[in-house]
């Protein structure tokens, strides 16, 4: 469902952005949302119980929808298009901030989604409570702004009363934002402390996470401070600092891809293999149908049936050959393990001496796994 929502929001983003002349906001949503969506879908697919993947998917959905919403509202309220559900677009515009705030939870939960102690679990609960208070306040302020007559929509397609808060909402938003920033810094400190007792690969993963988190925090501070500045140069600096928020999902994506945090080699090899097989079978199917109907003058139902049977018969042998070739390049560990097992099976096929079997088994295990010690028990 999240993948479908992401696809619909992404497809709607491009035409709405062009029609509303919001190219900068659309580009920003793509730069931030696409890494979140890609990383989130991979992690959620591979480890569905790990909350990091779901958080990234929700963040990407919030970024896409919060860009679609104001663009639609601009078309409905400012650009003279008589469109229904304009208020829904204004409500969706408020998802931008909540989506970005969720990125800081990923810092705490990296890499496996589990917390080591009660203290950090309590800290996460505190973060969630403050986040919920901020969202409830935003919902109330949005409902009040939508109930006003007339509804005031700013130049970016958002509600003026929410984008430029005042009164009680300004106090609640400011206090909640400061608390969330402080807790986010604590999340970074937690990962920095865990770096000291981590293994070599885990340290490299934490280095990527720390670099991405540092860039995100700095860019978040710059964008929040200078975006609304009355000085043109500072305002442009604040606007472009928003692109730095993409550093966190990109750095986590690198940690996954480079250090095999979620067995990404297997995912890539399977995806490529099935994509290649699908393309070959579709091409074969279309070629057989065209050959039978236009060259051999067979009836269409007969040609479709023959092409379907041929594609079904070729699927398994074609998939095996393609998978073997893809594994040789993208999943080398699996390819080498298969070769080792095949060589051991061929060697032991005609072996009758138990000592020869034991020696062959020990050699195959050493070649594949390189263990410190191997023991073999034989039942007589």
ZATOR-279718 format. One record per residue (C-alpha): residue number from 1; residue in three letters; x, y, z. Coordinates in pm, whole numbers. Example, Ala and Ser with C-alpha at 12.3 -4.5 7.8 and 13.67 -1.06 7.14 Angstrom:
BEGIN
+------+--------+--------+--------+--------+
| keke | vodren |      x |      y |      z |
+------+--------+--------+--------+--------+
|    1 |    ALA |   1230 |   -450 |    780 |
|    2 |    SER |   1367 |   -106 |    714 |
+------+--------+--------+--------+--------+
# end
This chain:
BEGIN
+------+--------+--------+--------+--------+
| keke | vodren |      x |      y |      z |
+------+--------+--------+--------+--------+
|    1 |    UNK |      0 |      0 |      0 |
|    2 |    UNK |    283 |    239 |     80 |
|    3 |    UNK |    452 |    158 |   -250 |
|    4 |    UNK |    128 |    231 |   -434 |
|    5 |    UNK |     80 |    557 |   -244 |
|    6 |    UNK |    438 |    658 |   -322 |
|    7 |    UNK |    389 |    580 |   -690 |
|    8 |    UNK |     65 |    779 |   -717 |
|    9 |    UNK |    209 |   1077 |   -527 |
|   10 |    UNK |    525 |   1073 |   -740 |
|   11 |    UNK |    332 |   1053 |  -1068 |
|   12 |    UNK |    105 |   1340 |   -962 |
|   13 |    UNK |    397 |   1555 |   -844 |
|   14 |    UNK |    553 |   1633 |  -1182 |
|   15 |    UNK |    246 |   1769 |  -1372 |
|   16 |    UNK |    116 |   1955 |  -1065 |
|   17 |    UNK |    456 |   2118 |  -1012 |
|   18 |    UNK |    477 |   2230 |  -1374 |
|   19 |    UNK |    120 |   2363 |  -1382 |
|   20 |    UNK |    163 |   2555 |  -1055 |
|   21 |    UNK |    511 |   2684 |  -1156 |
|   22 |    UNK |    665 |   2537 |   -839 |
|   23 |    UNK |    971 |   2380 |   -998 |
|   24 |    UNK |   1198 |   2450 |   -700 |
|   25 |    UNK |    963 |   2284 |   -449 |
|   26 |    UNK |    913 |   1990 |   -683 |
|   27 |    UNK |   1287 |   1942 |   -728 |
|   28 |    UNK |   1339 |   1963 |   -353 |
|   29 |    UNK |   1073 |   1697 |   -292 |
|   30 |    UNK |   1237 |   1468 |   -548 |
|   31 |    UNK |   1590 |   1517 |   -411 |
|   32 |    UNK |   1473 |   1439 |    -57 |
|   33 |    UNK |   1194 |   1193 |   -129 |
|   34 |    UNK |   1351 |    957 |   -382 |
|   35 |    UNK |   1644 |    846 |   -158 |
|   36 |    UNK |   1399 |    798 |    131 |
|   37 |    UNK |   1162 |    597 |    -87 |
|   38 |    UNK |   1435 |    377 |   -238 |
|   39 |    UNK |   1605 |    305 |     94 |
|   40 |    UNK |   1274 |    252 |    273 |
|   41 |    UNK |   1133 |      9 |     18 |
|   42 |    UNK |   1453 |   -199 |     15 |
|   43 |    UNK |   1471 |   -224 |    395 |
|   44 |    UNK |   1095 |   -283 |    440 |
|   45 |    UNK |   1105 |   -555 |    174 |
|   46 |    UNK |   1408 |   -730 |    320 |
|   47 |    UNK |   1336 |   -676 |    693 |
|   48 |    UNK |    966 |   -598 |    742 |
|   49 |    UNK |   1003 |   -593 |   1122 |
|   50 |    UNK |   1268 |   -323 |   1108 |
|   51 |    UNK |   1091 |     13 |   1157 |
|   52 |    UNK |   1360 |    205 |    966 |
|   53 |    UNK |   1221 |     98 |    629 |
|   54 |    UNK |    866 |    198 |    719 |
|   55 |    UNK |    979 |    534 |    859 |
|   56 |    UNK |   1163 |    614 |    536 |
|   57 |    UNK |    857 |    516 |    329 |
|   58 |    UNK |    627 |    733 |    541 |
|   59 |    UNK |    874 |   1022 |    516 |
|   60 |    UNK |    885 |    995 |    137 |
|   61 |    UNK |    505 |    981 |    119 |
|   62 |    UNK |    479 |   1293 |    338 |
|   63 |    UNK |    729 |   1480 |    120 |
|   64 |    UNK |    552 |   1391 |   -205 |
|   65 |    UNK |    200 |   1455 |    -74 |
|   66 |    UNK |    300 |   1781 |     95 |
|   67 |    UNK |    428 |   1902 |   -244 |
|   68 |    UNK |    123 |   1780 |   -438 |
|   69 |    UNK |   -114 |   1944 |   -188 |
|   70 |    UNK |      3 |   2307 |   -209 |
|   71 |    UNK |     47 |   2286 |   -587 |
|   72 |    UNK |   -314 |   2169 |   -616 |
|   73 |    UNK |   -423 |   2445 |   -374 |
|   74 |    UNK |   -247 |   2707 |   -585 |
|   75 |    UNK |   -433 |   2586 |   -892 |
|   76 |    UNK |   -762 |   2593 |   -701 |
|   77 |    UNK |   -729 |   2924 |   -518 |
|   78 |    UNK |   -472 |   3147 |   -693 |
|   79 |    UNK |   -448 |   3045 |  -1057 |
|   80 |    UNK |   -818 |   3053 |  -1139 |
|   81 |    UNK |   -882 |   2680 |  -1183 |
|   82 |    UNK |  -1215 |   2572 |  -1038 |
|   83 |    UNK |  -1105 |   2246 |   -876 |
|   84 |    UNK |  -1279 |   2045 |   -605 |
|   85 |    UNK |  -1121 |   1942 |   -273 |
|   86 |    UNK |   -898 |   2246 |   -250 |
|   87 |    UNK |   -911 |   2226 |    130 |
|   88 |    UNK |   -768 |   1873 |    115 |
|   89 |    UNK |   -468 |   2009 |    -73 |
|   90 |    UNK |   -417 |   2273 |    198 |
|   91 |    UNK |   -434 |   2005 |    467 |
|   92 |    UNK |   -179 |   1786 |    285 |
|   93 |    UNK |     61 |   2080 |    274 |
|   94 |    UNK |    114 |   2040 |    649 |
|   95 |    UNK |    282 |   1699 |    609 |
|   96 |    UNK |    620 |   1845 |    510 |
|   97 |    UNK |    747 |   1915 |    862 |
|   98 |    UNK |    625 |   1589 |   1020 |
|   99 |    UNK |    792 |   1390 |    745 |
|  100 |    UNK |   1130 |   1552 |    801 |
|  101 |    UNK |   1111 |   1517 |   1179 |
|  102 |    UNK |   1075 |   1139 |   1142 |
|  103 |    UNK |   1423 |   1124 |    985 |
|  104 |    UNK |   1578 |   1188 |   1326 |
|  105 |    UNK |   1415 |    874 |   1467 |
|  106 |    UNK |   1608 |    674 |   1206 |
|  107 |    UNK |   1933 |    799 |   1361 |
|  108 |    UNK |   1840 |    647 |   1695 |
|  109 |    UNK |   1714 |    317 |   1552 |
|  110 |    UNK |   2000 |    253 |   1306 |
|  111 |    UNK |   2082 |    -19 |   1204 |
|  112 |    UNK |   1847 |   -293 |   1333 |
|  113 |    UNK |   1558 |    -91 |   1477 |
|  114 |    UNK |   1617 |   -208 |   1834 |
|  115 |    UNK |   1720 |      2 |   2133 |
|  116 |    UNK |   1983 |   -125 |   2380 |
|  117 |    UNK |   1845 |      9 |   2711 |
|  118 |    UNK |   1541 |    140 |   2892 |
|  119 |    UNK |   1688 |    489 |   2893 |
|  120 |    UNK |   1683 |    517 |   2515 |
|  121 |    UNK |   1340 |    358 |   2496 |
|  122 |    UNK |   1215 |    622 |   2740 |
|  123 |    UNK |   1387 |    889 |   2531 |
|  124 |    UNK |   1210 |    765 |   2220 |
|  125 |    UNK |    876 |    772 |   2405 |
|  126 |    UNK |    947 |   1132 |   2507 |
|  127 |    UNK |   1028 |   1220 |   2146 |
|  128 |    UNK |    705 |   1056 |   2033 |
|  129 |    UNK |    501 |   1242 |   2295 |
|  130 |    UNK |    638 |   1581 |   2198 |
|  131 |    UNK |    593 |   1494 |   1831 |
|  132 |    UNK |    229 |   1398 |   1895 |
|  133 |    UNK |    164 |   1726 |   2080 |
|  134 |    UNK |    308 |   1921 |   1787 |
|  135 |    UNK |     94 |   1729 |   1538 |
|  136 |    UNK |   -224 |   1781 |   1740 |
|  137 |    UNK |   -150 |   2154 |   1765 |
|  138 |    UNK |    -86 |   2169 |   1389 |
|  139 |    UNK |   -413 |   1985 |   1319 |
|  140 |    UNK |   -608 |   2229 |   1539 |
|  141 |    UNK |   -442 |   2531 |   1377 |
|  142 |    UNK |   -512 |   2386 |   1031 |
|  143 |    UNK |   -879 |   2325 |   1116 |
|  144 |    UNK |   -913 |   2684 |   1246 |
|  145 |    UNK |   -750 |   2824 |    932 |
|  146 |    UNK |   -974 |   2614 |    705 |
|  147 |    UNK |  -1281 |   2727 |    897 |
|  148 |    UNK |  -1201 |   3095 |    850 |
|  149 |    UNK |  -1373 |   3304 |    584 |
|  150 |    UNK |  -1203 |   3375 |    357 |
|  151 |    UNK |   -932 |   3108 |    362 |
|  152 |    UNK |   -594 |   3277 |    335 |
|  153 |    UNK |   -352 |   3093 |    106 |
|  154 |    UNK |      6 |   3217 |     71 |
|  155 |    UNK |    218 |   3224 |   -243 |
|  156 |    UNK |    351 |   2871 |   -180 |
|  157 |    UNK |      6 |   2713 |   -162 |
|  158 |    UNK |      1 |   2675 |    217 |
|  159 |    UNK |   -221 |   2818 |    487 |
|  160 |    UNK |    -92 |   3158 |    598 |
|  161 |    UNK |   -202 |   3101 |    959 |
|  162 |    UNK |      3 |   2779 |    980 |
|  163 |    UNK |    310 |   2876 |    773 |
|  164 |    UNK |    351 |   3201 |    971 |
|  165 |    UNK |    226 |   3095 |   1315 |
|  166 |    UNK |    113 |   3340 |   1579 |
|  167 |    UNK |    -38 |   3329 |   1926 |
|  168 |    UNK |    -67 |   2997 |   2109 |
|  169 |    UNK |     36 |   2792 |   1806 |
|  170 |    UNK |    361 |   2986 |   1773 |
|  171 |    UNK |    445 |   2915 |   2140 |
|  172 |    UNK |    366 |   2542 |   2113 |
|  173 |    UNK |    552 |   2501 |   1784 |
|  174 |    UNK |    861 |   2683 |   1909 |
|  175 |    UNK |    884 |   2488 |   2234 |
|  176 |    UNK |    820 |   2151 |   2069 |
|  177 |    UNK |   1075 |   2222 |   1796 |
|  178 |    UNK |   1347 |   2307 |   2049 |
|  179 |    UNK |   1279 |   1988 |   2246 |
|  180 |    UNK |   1283 |   1773 |   1931 |
|  181 |    UNK |   1612 |   1930 |   1816 |
|  182 |    UNK |   1769 |   1861 |   2156 |
|  183 |    UNK |   1653 |   1498 |   2153 |
|  184 |    UNK |   1781 |   1457 |   1796 |
|  185 |    UNK |   2126 |   1571 |   1911 |
|  186 |    UNK |   2105 |   1308 |   2187 |
|  187 |    UNK |   2035 |   1045 |   1920 |
|  188 |    UNK |   2357 |   1145 |   1741 |
|  189 |    UNK |   2549 |   1125 |   2070 |
|  190 |    UNK |   2414 |    774 |   2130 |
|  191 |    UNK |   2548 |    653 |   1795 |
|  192 |    UNK |   2880 |    829 |   1857 |
|  193 |    UNK |   2919 |    645 |   2189 |
|  194 |    UNK |   2837 |    311 |   2028 |
|  195 |    UNK |   3112 |    371 |   1769 |
|  196 |    UNK |   3383 |    319 |   2033 |
|  197 |    UNK |   3285 |    -43 |   2103 |
|  198 |    UNK |   3175 |   -138 |   1750 |
|  199 |    UNK |   3349 |   -378 |   1510 |
|  200 |    UNK |   3531 |   -262 |   1196 |
|  201 |    UNK |   3236 |   -291 |    954 |
|  202 |    UNK |   2994 |   -145 |   1206 |
|  203 |    UNK |   3231 |    149 |   1255 |
|  204 |    UNK |   3230 |    219 |    884 |
|  205 |    UNK |   2851 |    208 |    883 |
|  206 |    UNK |   2837 |    445 |   1180 |
|  207 |    UNK |   3080 |    680 |   1006 |
|  208 |    UNK |   2844 |    711 |    712 |
|  209 |    UNK |   2549 |    758 |    946 |
|  210 |    UNK |   2732 |   1021 |   1152 |
|  211 |    UNK |   2841 |   1215 |    845 |
|  212 |    UNK |   2489 |   1215 |    700 |
|  213 |    UNK |   2333 |   1309 |   1033 |
|  214 |    UNK |   2582 |   1595 |   1085 |
|  215 |    UNK |   2514 |   1739 |    739 |
|  216 |    UNK |   2138 |   1706 |    795 |
|  217 |    UNK |   2151 |   1882 |   1133 |
|  218 |    UNK |   2365 |   2167 |   1000 |
|  219 |    UNK |   2149 |   2213 |    693 |
|  220 |    UNK |   1837 |   2193 |    908 |
|  221 |    UNK |   1967 |   2473 |   1129 |
|  222 |    UNK |   2067 |   2687 |    828 |
|  223 |    UNK |   1740 |   2632 |    641 |
|  224 |    UNK |   1531 |   2703 |    949 |
|  225 |    UNK |   1724 |   3021 |   1029 |
|  226 |    UNK |   1775 |   3185 |    689 |
|  227 |    UNK |   1482 |   3074 |    472 |
|  228 |    UNK |   1259 |   3355 |    600 |
|  229 |    UNK |   1538 |   3614 |    605 |
|  230 |    UNK |   1469 |   3953 |    447 |
|  231 |    UNK |   1820 |   3952 |    293 |
|  232 |    UNK |   1812 |   3801 |    -55 |
|  233 |    UNK |   2147 |   3619 |    -28 |
|  234 |    UNK |   2070 |   3468 |    312 |
|  235 |    UNK |   1726 |   3364 |    192 |
|  236 |    UNK |   1879 |   3181 |   -108 |
|  237 |    UNK |   2132 |   3011 |    120 |
|  238 |    UNK |   1848 |   2894 |    343 |
|  239 |    UNK |   1650 |   2765 |     46 |
|  240 |    UNK |   1937 |   2561 |    -98 |
|  241 |    UNK |   2029 |   2429 |    249 |
|  242 |    UNK |   1708 |   2226 |    234 |
|  243 |    UNK |   1877 |   1996 |    -19 |
|  244 |    UNK |   2124 |   1894 |    254 |
|  245 |    UNK |   1849 |   1702 |    430 |
|  246 |    UNK |   1898 |   1431 |    167 |
|  247 |    UNK |   2236 |   1349 |    323 |
|  248 |    UNK |   2081 |   1123 |    587 |
|  249 |    UNK |   1890 |    879 |    360 |
|  250 |    UNK |   2179 |    883 |    111 |
|  251 |    UNK |   2437 |    800 |    381 |
|  252 |    UNK |   2222 |    519 |    520 |
|  253 |    UNK |   2172 |    388 |    165 |
|  254 |    UNK |   2550 |    382 |    116 |
|  255 |    UNK |   2595 |    196 |    446 |
|  256 |    UNK |   2344 |    -65 |    328 |
|  257 |    UNK |   2485 |   -101 |    -24 |
|  258 |    UNK |   2853 |    -90 |     57 |
|  259 |    UNK |   2863 |   -293 |    378 |
|  260 |    UNK |   2584 |   -544 |    306 |
|  261 |    UNK |   2387 |   -437 |    610 |
|  262 |    UNK |   2066 |   -595 |    477 |
|  263 |    UNK |   2209 |   -853 |    231 |
|  264 |    UNK |   2161 |   -608 |    -55 |
|  265 |    UNK |   2363 |   -821 |   -299 |
|  266 |    UNK |   2093 |  -1087 |   -297 |
|  267 |    UNK |   1816 |   -829 |   -347 |
|  268 |    UNK |   1998 |   -665 |   -640 |
|  269 |    UNK |   2076 |   -996 |   -809 |
|  270 |    UNK |   1719 |  -1122 |   -779 |
|  271 |    UNK |   1573 |   -793 |   -903 |
|  272 |    UNK |   1806 |   -779 |  -1204 |
|  273 |    UNK |   1753 |  -1144 |  -1288 |
|  274 |    UNK |   1373 |  -1124 |  -1289 |
|  275 |    UNK |   1380 |   -793 |  -1479 |
|  276 |    UNK |   1601 |   -945 |  -1751 |
|  277 |    UNK |   1393 |  -1264 |  -1769 |
|  278 |    UNK |   1070 |  -1063 |  -1787 |
|  279 |    UNK |   1207 |   -847 |  -2067 |
|  280 |    UNK |   1329 |  -1147 |  -2266 |
|  281 |    UNK |   1003 |  -1337 |  -2226 |
|  282 |    UNK |    792 |  -1035 |  -2317 |
|  283 |    UNK |   1004 |   -982 |  -2629 |
|  284 |    UNK |    981 |  -1352 |  -2717 |
|  285 |    UNK |    605 |  -1352 |  -2660 |
|  286 |    UNK |    549 |  -1045 |  -2877 |
|  287 |    UNK |    779 |  -1182 |  -3149 |
|  288 |    UNK |    602 |  -1516 |  -3163 |
|  289 |    UNK |    260 |  -1353 |  -3179 |
|  290 |    UNK |    368 |  -1119 |  -3460 |
|  291 |    UNK |    538 |  -1404 |  -3648 |
|  292 |    UNK |    234 |  -1630 |  -3623 |
|  293 |    UNK |    -29 |  -1369 |  -3712 |
|  294 |    UNK |    151 |  -1156 |  -3974 |
|  295 |    UNK |    394 |  -1404 |  -4137 |
|  296 |    UNK |    239 |  -1749 |  -4094 |
|  297 |    UNK |   -121 |  -1619 |  -4101 |
|  298 |    UNK |   -238 |  -1815 |  -3797 |
|  299 |    UNK |   -549 |  -1707 |  -3613 |
|  300 |    UNK |   -489 |  -1476 |  -3318 |
|  301 |    UNK |   -614 |  -1711 |  -3037 |
|  302 |    UNK |   -389 |  -1992 |  -3166 |
|  303 |    UNK |    -89 |  -1761 |  -3188 |
|  304 |    UNK |   -147 |  -1629 |  -2835 |
|  305 |    UNK |   -180 |  -1982 |  -2696 |
|  306 |    UNK |    141 |  -2101 |  -2864 |
|  307 |    UNK |    333 |  -1793 |  -2749 |
|  308 |    UNK |    206 |  -1837 |  -2392 |
|  309 |    UNK |    308 |  -2203 |  -2379 |
|  310 |    UNK |    653 |  -2123 |  -2521 |
|  311 |    UNK |    709 |  -1846 |  -2266 |
|  312 |    UNK |    597 |  -2071 |  -1979 |
|  313 |    UNK |    823 |  -2354 |  -2093 |
|  314 |    UNK |   1126 |  -2129 |  -2124 |
|  315 |    UNK |   1078 |  -1942 |  -1792 |
|  316 |    UNK |   1258 |  -2183 |  -1555 |
|  317 |    UNK |   1567 |  -2269 |  -1768 |
|  318 |    UNK |   1602 |  -1907 |  -1877 |
|  319 |    UNK |   1575 |  -1782 |  -1519 |
|  320 |    UNK |   1842 |  -2025 |  -1401 |
|  321 |    UNK |   2089 |  -1922 |  -1671 |
|  322 |    UNK |   2025 |  -1552 |  -1620 |
|  323 |    UNK |   2041 |  -1586 |  -1240 |
|  324 |    UNK |   2376 |  -1765 |  -1269 |
|  325 |    UNK |   2518 |  -1486 |  -1483 |
|  326 |    UNK |   2383 |  -1208 |  -1260 |
|  327 |    UNK |   2509 |  -1379 |   -942 |
|  328 |    UNK |   2855 |  -1401 |  -1096 |
|  329 |    UNK |   2861 |  -1020 |  -1105 |
|  330 |    UNK |   2635 |   -894 |   -826 |
|  331 |    UNK |   2614 |  -1179 |   -573 |
|  332 |    UNK |   2958 |  -1331 |   -587 |
|  333 |    UNK |   2934 |  -1503 |   -249 |
|  334 |    UNK |   2631 |  -1703 |   -362 |
|  335 |    UNK |   2799 |  -1788 |   -695 |
|  336 |    UNK |   3121 |  -1908 |   -527 |
|  337 |    UNK |   2922 |  -2111 |   -273 |
|  338 |    UNK |   2727 |  -2284 |   -551 |
|  339 |    UNK |   3051 |  -2366 |   -735 |
|  340 |    UNK |   3205 |  -2510 |   -417 |
|  341 |    UNK |   2899 |  -2729 |   -350 |
|  342 |    UNK |   2889 |  -2848 |   -712 |
|  343 |    UNK |   3258 |  -2936 |   -709 |
|  344 |    UNK |   3221 |  -3123 |   -379 |
|  345 |    UNK |   2920 |  -3316 |   -509 |
|  346 |    UNK |   3106 |  -3418 |   -825 |
|  347 |    UNK |   3409 |  -3524 |   -621 |
|  348 |    UNK |   3209 |  -3731 |   -371 |
|  349 |    UNK |   2969 |  -3892 |   -618 |
|  350 |    UNK |   3172 |  -4212 |   -651 |
|  351 |    UNK |   3368 |  -4194 |   -325 |
|  352 |    UNK |   3331 |  -4492 |    -91 |
|  353 |    UNK |   3619 |  -4442 |    152 |
|  354 |    UNK |   3501 |  -4259 |    469 |
|  355 |    UNK |   3841 |  -4093 |    509 |
|  356 |    UNK |   3819 |  -3953 |    155 |
|  357 |    UNK |   3468 |  -3822 |    222 |
|  358 |    UNK |   3584 |  -3662 |    547 |
|  359 |    UNK |   3882 |  -3498 |    381 |
|  360 |    UNK |   3670 |  -3372 |     90 |
|  361 |    UNK |   3404 |  -3233 |    324 |
|  362 |    UNK |   3660 |  -3055 |    541 |
|  363 |    UNK |   3826 |  -2907 |    234 |
|  364 |    UNK |   3496 |  -2779 |     94 |
|  365 |    UNK |   3401 |  -2620 |    427 |
|  366 |    UNK |   3742 |  -2455 |    460 |
|  367 |    UNK |   3721 |  -2321 |    105 |
|  368 |    UNK |   3370 |  -2182 |    146 |
|  369 |    UNK |   3368 |  -2054 |    505 |
|  370 |    UNK |   3732 |  -2043 |    623 |
|  371 |    UNK |   3649 |  -2154 |    980 |
|  372 |    UNK |   3901 |  -2167 |   1261 |
|  373 |    UNK |   3823 |  -2534 |   1330 |
|  374 |    UNK |   3625 |  -2813 |   1166 |
|  375 |    UNK |   3504 |  -3136 |   1330 |
|  376 |    UNK |   3329 |  -3422 |   1151 |
|  377 |    UNK |   3130 |  -3692 |   1330 |
|  378 |    UNK |   3062 |  -4015 |   1142 |
|  379 |    UNK |   2801 |  -4262 |   1268 |
|  380 |    UNK |   2901 |  -4628 |   1220 |
+------+--------+--------+--------+--------+
# end
